[in-house]
Amino acid sequence: MQTRGFLILVAVTAAVLLIAVFSAATGDRGVSRAGPGEKALPALGPKLADLAWFRLTRGQTHADFAQVGASWLVVEKGNYPAAAAKVRQTLLSLADLTLVEPKTRRPELYPRLGVEDPDDGKSTLVIVQDTSGAKVAELIVGKRRQDRLGSGNDGVYVRRPGGAQSWLARGSLDLSGDVTSWLDRRILDIPSVRIASVSLTGEDGAGLVLTRAAPDGEFGVQNPPLDVKFKPAAALAEPAAALEALDLDDVRPASELPPPDSGVATASLKTFEGLVVNLKLVQRNKATWVAIQAVGSGPTEAEAAKINAKVAPWMFAVPEFKAKLLRTKLADVIESAKG
């Protein structure tokens, strides 16, 4: 009986210790709960229409966003346009964060929630300013806590800079990803059905021209060599899709990476309406960068001007599968010998 009583006492003591440790790590019983609907950043909501700048800092890296007119620009990328929907949703989510439950005040436990100082850990510091330059919001954002029941009660751990108290806040907020993930990545989207001809020239000067007479027609090689069998029509049509849903992997101002006047691969795609899109391809650090220029007249003049206004100041790093299409050579469309 004494042994049984001792074991029960040990079990109870262990349970009490576990509860104490859990409480220390995830909550603070000495702090009152937040009031109903209390916002983590109460000044941000009323200022959403009057914002000018915000910064995300994680470790030794940061990303600055500036609002110019109706557009948010990514400062670290030469003021290239940011993904408007992502920025808008981020600011709305920050303004909507609602404090739910106080958590730890102990710095040594901050890493468990991801709310340690951004210089030392994996948290993200958010600073927002209005058009007057005044600081509207400042918050350390930590780990997300997803609602596994699917009832819409996702949460995130937060802490105000300079304050010891951390909190669980209700709301969905994702600040992950590098600077490029915040860019407006779509460069062009010209469906392949519009393309009438594709003219490709390699760095060595060798050329390939693919043409067709109608949108529902098949591409053929212009001036084909004799006694050569080409790959099926689907393979010949692939380069025409190079400008369809063309997204960037990275971007730099054209002044920082000007293409050489010679010795570069080029591509020229022409639509049935007369729009011509010319590209120069430059290989740098295992990535293909392209300079783009559009030419149009009559019905395509306005479209060309719109494209040039967007792409002219920039050099774009494009996905490798798109670069491969733009570098297609004659040998790539010739059927290999059997046996």
Secondary structure, 3 states (H helix, E strand, C coil): CHHHHHHHHHHHHHHHHHHHHHHHHHCCCCCCCCCCCCECCCCCHHHHHHEEEEEEEECCEEEEEEEECCEEEEHHHCCEEECHHHHHHHHHHHHHCEEEEECCCCHHHHHHHCCCCCCCCCCEEEEEEECCCCEEEEEEEEEEECCCCCCCCCEEEEECCCCCCEEEEECCCCCCCCHHHHECCEEECCCHHHEEEEEEECCCCCEEEEECCCCCCCCEECCCCCCCCECCHHHHHHHHHCCCCEECCEEEEHHHCCCCCCCCEEEEEEECCCCEEEEEEEEECCEEEEEEEEECCHHHHHHHHHHHHHHCCEEEEECHHHHHHHCCCHHHHECCCCC
